[in-house]
């Protein structure tokens, strides 16, 4: 059983890498969580694929196992869904020792984590990410929350899981578009932290696309190492962790204004291209570097632009972002590939030009 540890002031916990769910019961025992009520939260798609496999494992170590499924999709990532979670928890007399298992992608993990963080002022939860995006990014680090009033992730909490259980074989059932969306977050790590990792992705892109299992596992493990290192140094995004938002500011603006018609990772890809163009105009990024990222995103069939009728509306949406301070938008900007810096010293026209690079009327 291979493990990576995330060490934060809140807690230290393992990320486990497996090729099935057969070690899940053992992990529950190792983390001293056995003998309790347990509840699997999953969207209806994931519940159908993996619900029974996870349920059969937890039944070995729980006093009772409950199952709650909900509609899939970002449009259900809201307080109304959380309300229904709370009702279910209350009706079944969940207490502070009850363990919540988030089985699914980023939406499920964010919502289950937020519900766990806030019910009875905090109950334990476990991340079981089943999408590439959630395995390399959203399940690690303790960010939880929901969208509110047209703004992405504006209500939430930092709340770390007891452990993260990654079954890499779940990627075999992932739709191609969902896999591509996860690759945007993978490519992000190369852009912000490691030119060597970016080169690895370029060299292994065919193996990755063809789902070569050993290459996929190496890629996911490296992303988790990157994320664990950053989170360990800055748990609550007061400094270094902000770099993980590369591409997300403009990406979230596009995602929200387009009513979540695009997947989160697709919008991150657009946001990354936008800030790379901004960096090119600042002479921090060469045209060749921009083209390299663009070509890799295109290889995985991620969008390079989107049709939308108002750049101004997306620009105004950015001011609802969590990273706005004193009415200034915080940006993570590139210095070549593998290095970034944070700044709020970005002019309006620079931002508009960056958005126009990926948003076409």
C-alpha positions in Angstrom: 0.0 0.0 0.0 1.7 3.2 -1.2 1.1 6.3 0.9 1.9 10.0 0.7 1.4 12.1 3.9 -0.1 15.5 4.0 1.1 17.4 7.1 -0.8 20.4 8.2 -1.4 22.2 11.5 -4.9 20.8 11.5 -3.8 17.2 11.1 -1.6 14.7 9.2 -3.2 12.2 7.0 -2.3 9.7 4.2 -3.1 9.6 0.6 -3.3 5.9 -0.4 -2.8 4.6 -4.0 -4.5 1.4 -4.9 -6.0 -0.4 -8.0 -9.2 -1.4 -6.4 -11.2 -0.9 -3.2 -10.1 -4.0 -1.4 -7.8 -2.2 1.0 -10.4 0.3 2.1 -11.6 -1.6 5.2 -7.9 -2.0 6.3 -7.4 1.7 5.9 -10.5 2.4 8.1 -9.0 0.2 10.8 -5.5 1.8 10.5 -7.0 5.3 11.0 -8.9 4.1 14.1 -12.3 4.7 12.4 -13.9 1.3 12.7 -16.9 0.3 14.7 -18.8 3.5 13.9 -21.8 4.5 11.8 -20.6 5.3 8.2 -22.3 7.1 5.4 -21.4 7.1 1.7 -22.3 10.2 -0.2 -22.2 9.8 -4.0 -23.8 11.3 -7.1 -26.1 8.9 -8.9 -23.6 8.1 -11.7 -20.8 7.2 -9.3 -23.2 5.4 -7.0 -24.2 3.0 -9.8 -20.5 2.3 -10.8 -18.8 1.9 -7.4 -21.4 2.2 -4.6 -21.7 -1.5 -4.0 -17.9 -2.1 -4.0 -17.4 0.5 -1.4 -20.4 -0.5 0.6 -19.2 -4.1 0.8 -15.9 -2.9 2.2 -17.3 -0.6 4.8 -19.8 -3.2 6.0 -16.8 -5.2 7.3 -15.8 -2.4 9.7 -18.9 -0.3 10.5 -21.6 -0.6 13.1 -24.0 0.5 10.3 -23.6 1.8 6.8 -25.9 4.4 5.2 -26.0 5.4 1.5 -27.2 8.8 0.1 -27.0 9.6 -3.6 -27.8 12.9 -5.3 -28.0 14.3 -8.8 -24.7 14.7 -10.6 -23.5 18.1 -11.9 -22.1 21.4 -10.7 -25.6 22.9 -10.8 -26.4 20.9 -7.7 -23.4 22.1 -5.8 -25.4 24.5 -3.6 -26.8 25.0 -0.1 -30.1 23.2 -1.0 -28.1 20.0 -1.6 -26.3 20.5 1.7 -29.7 21.0 3.4 -30.8 17.6 2.2 -27.5 16.1 3.5 -28.2 17.6 6.9 -31.7 16.2 6.9 -30.5 12.7 6.1 -27.8 13.0 8.8 -30.3 14.1 11.4 -33.0 11.5 10.5 -30.4 8.7 10.9 -29.1 10.1 14.2 -25.5 10.7 13.0 -23.2 11.8 15.9 -19.8 13.3 16.1 -18.1 9.9 15.5 -20.1 9.1 12.3 -17.7 9.0 9.3 -18.8 10.5 5.9 -17.2 8.9 2.8 -17.2 11.2 -0.3 -17.3 8.8 -3.3 -17.0 10.7 -6.6 -15.5 13.7 -8.3 -14.7 17.2 -7.1 -18.4 18.3 -6.7 -19.1 15.4 -4.4 -15.8 15.8 -2.4 -16.4 19.6 -1.9 -20.0 19.1 -0.8 -19.4 16.1 1.4 -16.5 17.8 3.0 -18.4 21.0 3.7 -21.3 19.0 5.2 -18.9 17.1 7.4 -17.1 20.3 8.4 -20.3 22.0 9.5 -22.6 19.2 10.9 -22.4 19.1 14.7 -19.4 21.5 14.2 -17.4 18.9 12.5 -17.5 15.1 11.9 -14.9 12.9 10.3 -14.8 12.4 6.5 -12.9 10.4 4.0 -12.2 11.3 0.3 -12.6 8.6 -2.3 -12.0 10.5 -5.5 -13.0 8.7 -8.7 -12.2 11.4 -11.4 -8.8 12.5 -12.6 -9.4 16.1 -11.5 -10.4 15.0 -8.0 -7.5 12.6 -7.7 -4.8 15.1 -8.6 -6.3 18.2 -7.0 -9.6 18.7 -5.2 -9.5 15.7 -2.9 -6.2 16.8 -1.4 -5.8 19.8 0.9 -9.1 20.3 2.7 -10.9 22.9 0.6 -14.6 22.2 0.9 -17.6 24.3 -0.1 -20.5 25.1 -2.5 -21.4 27.7 -5.1 -23.7 30.5 -4.0 -25.7 33.1 -5.8 -23.8 32.7 -9.1 -20.3 32.6 -7.5 -18.1 29.6 -7.5 -17.1 28.1 -4.1 -18.0 31.3 -2.2 -19.2 29.4 0.9 -17.0 26.8 2.4 -14.4 25.8 5.0 -10.9 24.4 5.2 -11.5 20.9 6.7 -9.0 18.1 6.2 -10.1 14.5 5.6 -9.1 11.5 7.7 -7.4 10.0 4.6 -7.7 10.0 0.8 -8.2 6.7 -1.0 -7.3 6.8 -4.7 -8.3 3.8 -6.8 -6.6 4.6 -10.1 -8.7 2.0 -11.9 -11.8 4.2 -11.6 -10.3 6.3 -14.5 -11.1 3.5 -16.9 -14.8 4.3 -16.6 -14.3 8.1 -16.9 -15.8 9.8 -20.0 -13.1 11.2 -22.3 -14.2 14.8 -21.7 -14.0 14.3 -17.9 -10.5 12.8 -18.2 -9.4 15.8 -20.4 -10.8 18.2 -17.8 -8.6 16.5 -15.2 -5.6 16.9 -17.5 -6.0 20.7 -17.3 -5.2 20.5 -13.5 -2.3 18.1 -14.2 -0.8 20.5 -16.8 -1.3 23.3 -14.3 1.3 21.7 -11.9 3.9 21.7 -14.7 3.2 25.4 -15.4 3.4 26.6 -11.8 6.0 24.2 -10.2 8.1 22.1 -12.5 9.3 22.5 -16.1 10.6 19.0 -15.8 7.1 17.7 -15.0 5.7 19.7 -17.9 8.4 18.0 -20.2 7.3 14.6 -18.8 3.7 15.3 -19.8 4.8 16.3 -23.3 6.9 13.2 -23.7 4.4 10.8 -22.2 1.2 12.4 -23.7 0.4 9.4 -25.9 0.8 7.0 -23.0 -1.4 9.2 -20.9 -4.1 9.5 -23.6 -3.9 5.7 -24.2 -4.4 5.1 -20.4 -1.1 3.4 -19.8 -1.6 2.5 -16.2 2.0 2.8 -14.9 2.4 6.2 -16.5 -1.0 7.4 -15.2 -0.1 6.3 -11.7 3.3 8.1 -11.8 1.5 11.2 -13.0 -1.1 11.2 -10.3 1.4 10.4 -7.6 3.6 13.3 -8.7 0.6 15.7 -8.7 -0.3 14.6 -5.2 3.3 15.2 -4.0 3.2 18.7 -5.4 -0.2 19.4 -3.8 0.8 17.8 -0.4 4.0 19.9 -0.3 2.2 23.2 -1.0 -0.7 22.5 1.4 1.8 21.4 4.1 3.5 24.8 3.9 0.3 26.9 3.6 -2.9 25.1 4.7 -5.3 28.0 4.5 -4.1 29.9 1.4 -2.4 32.8 3.1 0.5 32.8 0.8 2.2 30.0 -1.2 -1.0 28.0 -1.7 -2.4 30.8 -3.9 -0.3 29.6 -6.7 -2.6 26.6 -7.1 -5.2 29.1 -8.4 -3.2 29.5 -11.6 -5.8 29.9 -14.4 -8.7 29.8 -11.9 -9.6 33.4 -11.6 -10.5 34.0 -15.2 -11.5 30.3 -15.5 -14.1 30.6 -12.7 -15.4 33.8 -14.3 -16.0 32.0 -17.6 -17.4 28.9 -15.8 -20.0 31.0 -13.8 -21.1 33.3 -16.6 -21.6 30.4 -18.9 -23.9 28.7 -16.3 -21.5 25.7 -15.9 -22.0 24.5 -19.5 -18.2 23.9 -19.5 -16.5 21.6 -17.0 -14.3 23.1 -14.4 -11.1 21.8 -15.9 -12.1 23.1 -19.3 -12.5 26.6 -17.8 -9.1 26.2 -16.0 -7.5 25.5 -19.4 -9.0 28.7 -20.8 -8.0 30.6 -17.7 -4.4 29.3 -18.0 -4.2 30.4 -21.6 -5.5 33.8 -20.7 -2.9 34.5 -18.1 -0.1 33.0 -20.2 -1.1 35.5 -22.9 -1.0 38.2 -20.2 2.5 37.0 -19.3 3.5 37.0 -22.9 2.5 40.7 -23.2 4.5 41.4 -20.1 7.5 39.5 -21.7 7.5 37.0 -18.8 6.5 34.2 -21.3 7.8 33.6 -24.8 5.5 32.9 -27.7 7.0 29.4 -27.9 6.2 28.7 -24.3 2.6 29.8 -24.8 2.4 27.6 -27.9 3.8 24.6 -26.0 1.1 24.8 -23.3 -1.6 25.5 -26.0 -0.5 22.4 -28.0 -0.6 20.2 -25.0 -4.0 21.4 -23.9 -5.2 20.9 -27.5 -3.8 17.4 -27.6 -6.1 16.4 -24.8 -9.0 18.1 -26.6 -9.3 20.9 -24.1 -10.9 24.1 -25.5 -8.6 26.9 -26.6 -11.4 29.5 -26.8 -15.1 29.8 -26.1 -17.9 31.7 -27.7 -19.5 34.3 -25.3 -21.0 37.6 -26.1 -19.6 39.8 -23.3 -16.0 40.0 -22.2 -17.0 42.9 -19.9 -19.5 40.6 -18.1 -16.7 38.1 -17.4 -14.4 40.9 -16.3 -17.0 42.1 -13.8 -17.6 38.6 -12.5 -13.9 38.5 -11.5 -14.6 41.0 -8.7 -16.8 38.4 -6.9 -13.8 36.1 -6.7 -12.6 35.1 -3.2 -9.1 36.4 -4.0 -10.3 40.0 -4.4 -8.8 42.3 -1.7 -9.7 46.0 -1.4 -11.4 45.7 -4.8 -8.2 44.5 -6.5 -8.2 41.1 -8.2 -5.4 38.8 -7.2 -3.7 37.0 -10.1 -1.2 34.1 -10.3 1.0 35.0 -13.3 3.6 32.9 -15.1 7.4 33.4 -15.5 8.1 31.0 -18.2 7.0 27.4 -17.5 7.5 26.1 -14.0 7.5 29.3 -12.1 4.8 31.8 -11.2 4.2 34.9 -9.0 1.2 36.5 -7.4 0.2 40.1 -7.8 -2.8 42.4 -7.8 -1.0 45.0 -9.8 -2.7 44.2 -13.1 -4.3 46.9 -15.2 -7.9 46.6 -16.4 -6.9 46.6 -20.1 -4.4 43.8 -19.4 -7.2 41.7 -18.0 -9.6 42.5 -20.8 -7.0 41.6 -23.4 -6.3 38.3 -21.6 -10.0 37.4 -21.5 -10.4 38.4 -25.2 -7.6 35.9 -26.0 -9.9 33.0 -25.1 -13.4 34.5 -25.3 -14.8 35.2 -28.8 -18.1 37.0 -29.5 
